[in-house]
Amino acid sequence: MNLSIKEVAALFGVECSTQTMISSVEFDSRLITTDSLFVPLAGTRDGHEFAQQAQENGAIAAFWSHPTIQPPEGLVIIEVADTLAAFQKLAKYYKEKLAPKIIAITGSNGKTTTKDMVDAVAAQQFKTYKTQGNHNNEIGLPLTILHAPADTEVLVLEMGMDHAGEIEALSRLAQPDMAAITLIGEAHIENLGSREGIAKAKMEITTGLDPAGFFMVPADEPLLTPYLAELPQQVATFGLEIGDLKGTIQAETPEQTIFTVADQTYSIPVIGGYNVKNALIAIGIGRQLGIAEEKIKAGLAHFQLTKNRTQWLKAANGTDILSDVYNANPTAMGLVLDSFRKLSLKGRRIAVLADMLELGPDSAKMHAGMAEHLDETFDFIFLYGSEMAALKAALSKTNLADRVRFFATNEKAALITQLQEELLPTDSVVLKGSNGMGLGEVVDLLTAM
C-alpha cells in the first residue's frame, strides 16, 4: 500500500515525523509483519492487550484509545477516540486515494459467488481486488479496502448484514459506483421480522451508491419494486426468462451450466439456475465496465468459486460430494435441492441437511417446507439438528419416510459414522446447512476417510 505513518497520523490530527511506508494494516496481531499498522479492536479480549505481540511481529505503529493500558515503548502511537471508527475512516481515505471503480454486492444468498463472478469478469480487463472469504461486515469491509493493492482499478466488495442499518453504513463507507442485490430470502429473518424487512435492509446498499451509478435487482422480486421508482441511478433487472437481462438455461451437468442471453451463449462451471442469475449480474456489470462479450464469457467460464459454495468434491472412497455448507436459508436450500435432483447422476442420490439458523418463530414451518424440494429421486435423506425435526415430521407423512435418517444436534459423530459406512463410490451426496451447524467438518472427514 502507498501510505506513510506520517500521512496516517496527519489524518487524525497527530503530529509525526516518521516517513516510513506502511506495509499493511491489520487488527489480528498474528498477521502483523514488518512495518504494519496495528488496529486494536474490542473482541472477547481487548485488542490493546496484544500490542506487544504486534510490535514483536514487526508493527511500527498502532491506533490507540485505551485509557489505562500503556502502549509498548518504541511503537508510534496514533491516539484516536474509537479504534474501529478510525479503522473505517482510514479505509475510506485509502479508497479515495486509490480511486478504483467500486462494485458492491449484497443479497440473502449468492453474494459470495456473484462477487467471485464479477471479479473474474472485471479481471479480464482491469487490475481487480475482491472481498476475501467472508470479510463483508463493518470490520471485514474496511480490511478489504486497506488490503487492496495500490494499482487496483476495480474493487468488488461483498456486503453482509444481520440487522437493519448495517448495509447503509457499509455503503456510505464504500460509496460504490455499481451495486447489485442477488435475491431476497429469509436469512436473519429472526432479527428483521419479515422478508419485507429484509428487502428494506438490502436496499440500504443504495444509500452510498453514486446517483449516476448502476444498480441491478432480480426481476422476480416484487418486494423491491416499490423502492426502484424513486432511485436516480440506472436500474437493470435480471432473471430467468424475465427482466432486462434474460437468461435461458440450455444445458446443465454436474460440471457446468450453459445458458444464453439474447444471441450470446455463456457457460459457468457450477450448477443451478440461481447461479445463472448470479452470472447475469456479472454480465450486466461487465458490460457497464465496457468489457467485450468474449472477455465476459472467458471470465465466467473460468471463475474460481470460494470454498464451500456449491463446490464439487470427492470423498476418499470416490463418492461425489456437492458441498454448499457455508450458510443456509429456506430459499437457498430449496434452490440447491431443486438443482441437485435435476442433474443426471450415477448411482444413488443422497441429501444431508442441517438446521437453518436465525429463522425466528416460523422456523419449524420453514424447515418443514423443505419437503416440497425432496422427492423419490433421493435414496436417503440425512437430517441433522433440532430444527430439522420439523422436516422429519413432514416427511414421515410421505412415501419418503423410510428414507429419512435423523440425528439430534449432539449426534454429529453418529451422523459422520453412518455416512462413512453408508456411502458408496457411485453415490452422489449434497450437503447444505447453516455454518453454525459445522457441516464443513463432515465434508472434511468424508474427503479424508
Residue, then its C-alpha position, 0 to 999 in steps of 0.5 A: m500500500n502507498l501510505s506513510i505513518k506520517e500521512v496516517a497520523a496527519l489524518f487524525g490530527v497527530e503530529c509525526s515525523t516518521q516517513t516510513m511506508i506502511s506495509s499493511v494494516e491489520f487488527d489480528s496481531r498474528l498477521i502483523t509483519t514488518d512495518s504494519l499498522f496495528v488496529p486494536l479492536a474490542g473482541t472477547r479480549d481487548g485488542h490493546e492487550f496484544a500490542q506487544q505481540a504486534q510490535e514483536n511481529g514487526a508493527i511500527a505503529a498502532f491506533w490507540s484509545h485505551p485509557t489505562i493500558q500503556p502502549p509498548e515503548g518504541l511503537v508510534i502511537i496514533e491516539v484516536a477516540d474509537t479504534l474501529a471508527a478510525f479503522q473505517k475512516l482510514a479505509k475510506y481515505y485509502k479508497e479515495k486515494l486509490a480511486p478504483k471503480i467500486i462494485a458492491i454486492t449484497g443479497s440473502n444468498g449468492k453474494t459470495t459467488t456473484k462477487d467471485m463472478v464479477d471479479a473474474v469478469a472485471a479481471q479480464q480487463f482491469k487490475t481487480y481486488k475482491t472481498q476475501g472469504n467472508h470479510n463483508n461486515e463493518i470490520g471485514l469491509p474496511l480490511t478489504i479496502l486497506h488490503a487492496p493493492a495500490d494499482t487496483e482499478v476495480l474493487v468488488l466488495e461483498m456486503g453482509m448484514d444481520h440487522a437493519g442499518e448495517i448495509e447503509a453504513l457499509s455503503r456510505l463507507a464504500q460509496p460504490d459506483m455499481a451495486a447489485i442485490t442477488l435475491i431476497g430470502e429469509a436469512h436473519i429473518e429472526n432479527l428483521g421480522s419479515r422478508e419485507g424487512i429484509a428487502k428494506a435492509k438490502m436496499e440500504i446498499t443504495t444509500g452510498l451508491d453514486p446517483a449516476g451509478f448502476f444498480m441491478v435487482p432480480a426481476d422476480e422480486p416484487l418486494l423491491t419494486p416499490y423502492l426502484a421508482e424513486l432511485p436516480q441511478q440506472v436500474a437493470t433487472f435480471g432473471l430467468e426468462i424475465g427482466d432486462l437481462k434474460g437468461t435461458i438455461q440450455a444445458e446443465t451437468p454436474e460440471q457446468t451450466i450453459f445458458t444464453v442471453a439474447d444471441q450470446t451463449y455463456s457457460i459457468p462451471v457450477i450448477g443451478g439456475y440461481n447461479v445463472k442469475n448470479a452470472l447475469i449480474a456479472i454480465g450486466i456489470g461487465r458490460q457497464l465496465g465496457i468489457a467485450e462479450e468474449k472477455i465476459k464469457a472467458g471470465l465466467a467460464h473460468f471463475q474460481l468459486t470460494k470454498n464451500r459454495t456449491q463446490w464439487l468434491k470427492a470423498a476418499n472412497g470416490t463418492d461425489i460430494l456437492s458441498d454448499v455448507y457455508n450458510a443456509n436459508p429456506t430459499a437457498m436450500g430449496l434452490v440447491l435441492d431443486s438443482f441437485r435432483k435435476l442433474s443426471l447422476k450415477g448411482r444413488r442420490i443422497a441429501v444431508l441437511a442441517d438446521m437453518l439458523e436465525l429463522g425466528p418463530d416460523s422456523a419449524k414451518m420453514h424447515a418443514g417446507m423443505a419437503e416440497h424440494l425432496d422427492e423419490t429421486f433421493d435414496f436417503i435423506f440425512l437430517y441433522g439438528s433440532e430444527m430439522a425435526a420439523l422436516k422429519a415430521a413432514l416427511s414421515k407423512t410421505n412415501l419418503a419416510d423410510r428414507v429419512r435418517f435423523f440425528a439430534t444436534n449432539e449426534k454429529a459423530a453418529l451422523i459422520t459414522q453412518l455416512q462413512e459406512e453408508l456411502l458408496p463410490t457411485d453415490s452422489v451426496v449434497l450437503k447444505g446447512s447453516n455454518g453454525m451447524g459445522l457441516g464443513e467438518v463432515v465434508d472434511l472427514l468424508t474427503a479424508m476417510 
